[in-house]
Every structure is written in structure tokens, then in C-alpha cells.
């Protein structure tokens, strides 16, 4: 008997010992946690700051000014086609609207990208994008070195179960927890490996 026969034999034995039907997965974990608006705001700001993201708070009427401040070091940015253009009223640089045809090289040549967001988890500081018209395709937010993301406080929920419940499971979901970073075997942190080196989040406290 060769190694292949041994391995396949063990696989057959394991399959024979498996239960006849799928095991029901328990779903009794917490699905909803009530947090006040102020608590959600404080928590998500704390988590985002801890991750190294820049955080800006503003009211709806201050959005253009705040976005301009977050984009202060950018001269040319890309935006998804469905973004609210009033947010860019005070941005002095040039704006490219992504048509889905920009190459990776073209996206790499812009200074940054501005998007909205779908939902955000306060407990983990995770921002979810679902490729809606105001968020754009995944490449748009992964290639440029700066990502400025607008988060509505009304879309901030307490935990991951609540966040997932708000998402459409068939959409391409991107989860962002701070700027892109990784560490090598000696624990040297390197930023910007798998996505933007700089993340700035504009939290709007009202509509």
C-alpha cells in the first residue's frame, strides 16, 4: 500500500464516521446590543484612533469643510459615480469620477479616494463597504494611498452581528479596520501593503 492509498483510506474512514446530516449551528449569540448615540460615537472614534486612522467629527452642514480638511494633502482624487458631490464643494483639487474602466496604474496615480460607507461596527472600529454607487468598486478603495471615508453616525451599530444583519450578503463586502498594515516575522509593522497607507474617517453626527 502506498501513501496515496493510506491517505484516501483515512479520508473514507473519517467520512464514514461523520454524522448523517449537517450539524445545526447554534445561533443563540447576541444579535442586538442597545447603545446610546453618544456611546456609539465615543466607541467608534476610540477604536478608529487606536488603529491609527485619522478621525474627523462634523455635522451635515460642515461636511464639505471637513472633507476638504481630510483631503488637505491631496491634489487629485478619485470618487465613485454615486458620491454626493456637495461633499467636495470646498476641495480645491481635481476630481476623477471612476467609471470602472480605470486601470490599476491609473488608480495608483491619484493621491486618494473619497467614498461613503454602508455600516460601521463601533466595538471593533470596522467600516463596511458594499460597492454601492457611493462607495465604488473594491479596487477604488484598495489601490490609492489615501482613503477618506464618510460614516453616518446613524449607520454605526454596536457589534459585528448587528453590522452583518444590515448588509446584503450577495454584495461584495470590504471590511476596513484602520489603515492597511502587516508585520513580518520580527514584528516590524509595515503600512500600505494590501491597501491605503492612510485612512481618514469623517463621522457625520446627523443627516
VEXDO-920674 format. One record per residue: z, x, y of N, C-alpha, C, O in turn; residue in three letters. Coordinates in steps of 0.1 Angstrom, whole numbers, plus 2048, in hexadecimal, padded with zeros to 3 digits. Each point is the difference from the previous one (the first is absolute). Example, Ala and Ser with C-alpha at 12.3 -4.5 7.8 and 13.67 -1.06 7.14 Angstrom:
# VEXDO-920674
84E8847C78007F780C80080980C80780A800ALA 7F27F280B80080980B8087F880B80180580BSER 
//
This chain:
# VEXDO-920674
8008097F48007F780C80080980C808809802UNK 7EF7F48087FF80880C8097FA80B8057F57FEUNK 7FB81280D8097FB80C7FB7F28058087F8803UNK 7EB8067FD7FB7F38048057F57F88047F5805UNK 7FC80D7EE8047F57F780F7FD8028057F57FFUNK 80381680380E7FF8038037F780C8087F7800UNK 7F180D80B8027F980D7FC7F17FE8077F7804UNK 7ED8067F67FC7F37FF8097F87F78027F4802UNK 8038127F380A7FA7F880C7FB8078067F67FEUNK 7FF81380B80C7FD8077FD7F480A8097F8802UNK 7EB8088047FD7F58098007F37F98057F6805UNK 7F580A7EE7FF7F47F980E7FB7FC8037F4800UNK 8068157FD80E7FD7FC8077FA80C8077F67FFUNK 7F781080D8067FB80C7FB7F28048087F7804UNK 7EB8067FA7FA7F38038057F67F68037F4804UNK 7FF8107EF8057F67F680E7FC8038047F57FDUNK 80481480A80E7FD8038027F880D80B7FC803UNK 7EA8038048017F980D8027F17FF7FC7FB7F5UNK 80B7FF8148027F27FF7F37F88007F6805806UNK 8097F07F37F47F87FE7FA7FB80D7F47FD801UNK 81480180A7FB7FB80C80680880C80B8067FEUNK 7EF7FA80D80580880C80E7FC8038047F4800UNK 80581580380D7FE8048007FA80E7FA806809UNK 80E7EF7F98007FA80D80880980A80B8057FCUNK 7F07FE80F80680980A80A7F88087FC7F6806UNK 81080F7FB80A7F88087FC80180F7FC80A805UNK 8057EA8027FC7FF80E80C7FB8087FE7F980AUNK 80E80B7F280C7FB80680580980B80C7FF805UNK 7EC80B7FF80480980B7FF7F880E7FB7F5801UNK 80C8118098017FA80D7F27FE8067F880A800UNK 8047EA8047F37FD8068017FE80F7F6800807UNK 8167FD7FE8017FD80E80D80480580B7FE7FAUNK 7F580981180C8048077FF7FD80F7F7804806UNK 8137F47FE7FF7FC80E80680A80980C8047FFUNK 7EC80180A80580A80A7FC7FA80E7F57FA802UNK 8148088087FD7FC80D7F48088067FD80B7FBUNK 7FD7F080F7F580780680480D8057F980A7FFUNK 8137F780880480D80580380A7F57FD80C801UNK 8097EF7F48038097F47F38057FA7FF80C7FDUNK 7F77EB8027F38057FB7F980B8097FB8097FBUNK 8077F48127FA80A80A80780D7FF7FA80B7FFUNK 8147F580180780C7FF7FD8087F37FF80C800UNK 8017ED7F57FE8067F37F28077FF7FF80B7FCUNK 7F67ED8087F38067FF7FE80C8097F98097FCUNK 80D7F68107FF80C80980780C7FB7FB80B800UNK 8117F27FA80780B7FA7F98077F57FF80C7FFUNK 7FB7EC7F87F98067F47F38078057FD80B7FBUNK 7FC7EF80E7F380780480380D8077F980A7FEUNK 8127F680A80480C80780480B7F67FD80C802UNK 80B7F07F48048097F67F58067F980080C7FCUNK 7F57ED8027F48057F97F880A8097F78077FBUNK 80C7F98127F88098097F57F98087F8806806UNK 8097EC7FA7F67F98078057FE80F80C7FF802UNK 7EA8008078047FD80E8017F18017F77F97FBUNK 81380280B8027F18018017FC80E807806808UNK 7F17F07FC8007FA80D8037F17FF7FA7F97F8UNK 80F8038118037F18007FA7FA80D80180780AUNK 7FA7ED7F57FB7FA80C7FF7F17FE8017FB7F4UNK 7FE7FE8177FD7F17FF7F17FF8017F8809803UNK 8037EB7FA7F27FD8007F980480C7F5806800UNK 8107F780C7FA80480C80080F8037F9804809UNK 80E8037F080180F8017F78077F680080C800UNK 7F97ED7F87F88067F57F680A80580080C7FAUNK 7F87F180F7F680980580680D8057FB80B7FDUNK 80F7F480B80780C8068068087F57FF80D800UNK 8077ED7F68078077F57F68077F780280B7FBUNK 7F37EE8027F58067F77FA80C8077FE80A7FAUNK 8007F58137FB80B80880980C7FF7FB80B7FFUNK 8127F380280A80B7FE7FF8067F280180C7FFUNK 7FE7EC7F77FF8057F37F48077FD7FF8097F7UNK 7F67F48117F38077FE7FE80B80B7F5804802UNK 8168008057FE80880C7F980D7FD7F9805809UNK 8088017EB7F980D7FD7F37FE7F87FB8097FBUNK 8007EB8057F37FD7FA7F67FD80B8027F9809UNK 7F280C7F47F57FE80A7F57F77FA7F87F9807UNK 8078077EC7F67F77F98067FB7F38058077F8UNK 7FB7EB8078077FA7F57F67F67F97F67FC806UNK 80E8017EE7F87F57F88097F47FF80D8027FEUNK 7EE7F28018077F47FE7F97F77F77F48017FFUNK 8137F77F97F97F67F87FA7F58088047FE80BUNK 7F27FB7F07F87F78088087F48057FC7FA80AUNK 80E8027EF8087F480380C8038098087F7802UNK 7FA81580380C8038087FF7F980D7F67FE806UNK 8167FE7FF8017FA80D7FD80B80B808809802UNK 7ED7F58047FB80B80A80980080C7FF80A808UNK 8087EC7FB80980080C80B80B7FE80680480AUNK 7FD8007EA80A80A7FE7FB80E806808809802UNK 7EB7F88007FA80D8057FD7FF80F7F9809805UNK 80C7ED8027FD7FF80E80380C8087FA80280AUNK 8118057F280480B8087FD80E7FA80580A805UNK 7F47F67F07FC80C7F97F48068087F67F9801UNK 80B8138037F58068087F58077F87F6804806UNK 80C7FE7ED7F78077F87F47F77FB7FF7F4804UNK 7F98127F37F57F87FB8047F97F38098067F8UNK 7F17EF8058047F87F47F37FE7F77F67FB805UNK 80B8087EE7F67FE7F78047F47F780B8017FAUNK 7ED7F58058047F57F67FA8037F37F48027FEUNK 8147FE7F87FC8047F27F77F57FB8047F47FFUNK 7F080F7FC7F77F77FA8008007F17F97F97F9UNK 80F8108028008027F17F680A7FC7FF8047F4UNK 7F98018157F680A7FD80380E8057F88097FDUNK 8137F980A80480D8048038097F48077FB7F6UNK 7F38118098038097F580E8068028067FE80AUNK 7FF8087EB80D80780180080A80B80A802807UNK 7EB8057FA7FF80B80A8017F980E806806809UNK 7F37EF7F98017F980D80E7FC80480480180BUNK 8037F97EB80D7FC80280A80C8038097FF807UNK 7F380C7F380980C8027FE80680E808807804UNK 7ED7F58027FE80580E8077F980B80080480BUNK 8057EF7F28077F980A80E8058018068057F6UNK 8017F981580E80580280A7F77F980B8057FCUNK 7F27EF8028097F77FA7FB7F27FD7F47FD803UNK 8147FA7F87FC7F27FD80B7F780480C8037FFUNK 7F17F18068097F68047FE7F47F77F57FB800UNK 8157FF7FA7FF7F57F780C7F680280A804806UNK 7F47F17F580C7F67FF8068037F27FD80A7F9UNK 80B7EC8028068027F38027F27FA7FF7F6807UNK 80380A7EC8027F37F980F7FC7FF8037F5804UNK 8058137F780E7FE7FE80780D7FF7FA80A7FDUNK 8137F680780880D7FF80D7FD7FA8077F6803UNK 7FE8137F580D7FF7F980A8088087FF80C802UNK 80C7ED80380A80780880880A7F880380A805UNK 8017F27EF8098097F87FA80D7FD80780A7FFUNK 7EB7F77FF7FA80D7FD7F780580B7FB80B7FFUNK 8047EE80C7F780480A7F18017FC7F9809806UNK 8037EF7F17F38007FB7F77F68068037F4801UNK 7F28118057F67F78067F57FD7F67FA80A7FAUNK 8027EA8057F67FC7F67F37FC8088017F880AUNK 7F480E7F27F37FC8057F87F97F58018047F5UNK 7F77F180E7F97F97F67F18008027F97F77FBUNK 80281180E7F28018037FA7F48077F47FD7FFUNK 8157FB8087FB7F58087F880680C7FF80C802UNK 7FA7EB8057F780480A80780880B7FA809807UNK 8137F57FC80780780A80780D7FB807807807UNK 7F77FC7EC80680C7F97F58097FB80280D7FFUNK 7F37EE7FD7F58087FC8018067F28097FD7F9UNK 7EC8098037FF8067F280A80C7FF80580580AUNK 7FE7FE7E980A80A7FE7FD80E806808806805UNK 7EB7FE7FA7FC80D80580380180F80380B805UNK 7FC7EA80280280080F80E80580380280780AUNK 8087F67EE80E80380380580D7F880B804802UNK 7EC8017F680480C7F87FA80D80580580B7FDUNK 7EF7F48097F980C80480480680E80380C800UNK 7FD7EC80A80480580D80F8068008087FB7F8UNK 7FA80F81180D8077FF80B7F880780C8037FEUNK 7F17F380A80A7F88077FE7F17FC7F57FB802UNK 8157FE7FB8007F27FD80A7F980980C8027FFUNK 7EF7F580A8097F88087FF7F27FB7F57FA7FFUNK 8168017FC8017F37F98097F680880B803803UNK 7EF7F18008087F68078077F77F57F97FA7F8UNK 8148048098077F87F78077F580780780280AUNK 7F67F17F28077F580680E7FF7FA8018007F4UNK 8097FE81480E7FF7FA8007F47F78087FF7F7UNK 7F17F680D8007F47F77FA8037F28027F87F7UNK 7F78138077FB8037F380880A7F97FD8057F5UNK 80F7FF8108098097FA80A7F87F78067F7805UNK 7FA80C7EE8097F97F780A80A7FB7FF80C802UNK 80B7EF7F780B8097FC7FD80A7F580180C802UNK 7F97EF7F37FE8097F47F28007FA7F87F8805UNK 8068107F17F38017FA7FC7F27F97F57FC802UNK 8147FD7F77FC7F37FA7FB7F780A7F67F97FEUNK 81080680E7FC7F780A7F28048067F87F8803UNK 8068157FE7F48068057F47FD7F77F67FB804UNK 80C8077EF7F67FE7F67FC7F18007F47FD7FEUNK 8167FA8037FE7F28007F77FC80B7F97F57FFUNK 80681280C7F87FD80C7F28047FE7F77FC808UNK 80680D7EF7F38067FE7F77F87F78047FA7F6UNK 7EF80780C7F67FB7F77FD80A7F57FA80B804UNK 8097F37F07FF80B7F67F28047FD7FF80B7FAUNK 7F77EE80A7F38047FD7FA80980B7F58067FEUNK 8127FC80D7FB80980A80480E7FE80A8037F9UNK 7EF80780D80380E7FE80C8038097FF80080CUNK 80D8037EE80C80280880280F8028008087F6UNK 8037FC81680580E80380E7FF8058037F9809UNK 80680F7F180E80180480280D8077FD80A7FBUNK 8097F581180380C80980E8018028077F7806UNK 7FF8147F680E80380380180D80780280B7FAUNK 7FC7F581380080C8087F28087FF7F77FB7F9UNK 80881080E7F48088007FE8057F28098027F8UNK 7EA8018057FD8067F380780D7FE7FF809809UNK 8077F97EC80780D7FD8028027F18007F77F8UNK 8018168058038037F280880E80080180680BUNK 8057FE7EA80780C7FF7FB8087F47FD7FA7F6UNK 80281380B7FC8087F580C8037F780B7FB802UNK 7F380E7F480B8037F680C80680780B7FF7FBUNK 7F380781080B8078078067F780B808804809UNK 7F47EF7F78047F68097FD80280F8077FC809UNK 7EE80B7F97FA80280E7F87F38037F77FD7F9UNK 80D7FC8117FA7F48047F38028087FF809809UNK 7F77F07F27F38018077FB7F28048007F77F7UNK 7FC8088157FD7F28057F17FF8027F980A803UNK 8027EA7FB7F17FE8027F88037F47F4802802UNK 8117FE7F27F88037F47F87F47FC7F48027FDUNK 8137F38027F97F47FA7FD7F580A7FC7F57FDUNK 80680E8107FF7F680A80380680E80180C801UNK 8027EC80980280480D80D80980180A7FE7FAUNK 7F580D80E80B80980280A7F980A80C8047FFUNK 7EF7F38098097FA80A7FF7F17FF7F57FA800UNK 8167FF7FF8017F17FF8087FC80C80C804802UNK 7EF7F28068077FA80B8007F17FE7F57FB7FFUNK 8167FF8018017F27FE8057F980D80A803805UNK 7EE7F37FF8047F880C8057F37FA7F97F87FAUNK 8148058088067F47FB8017F680C80780280AUNK 7F27F37F48007F580A80B7F77FD8007FA7F5UNK 80980481480C7F77FD7FD7F18028097F87FDUNK 7EC8058087FC7F28017F17FF8017F980A800UNK 8027EA7FF7F27FD8007FB80080F7F47FE802UNK 
//
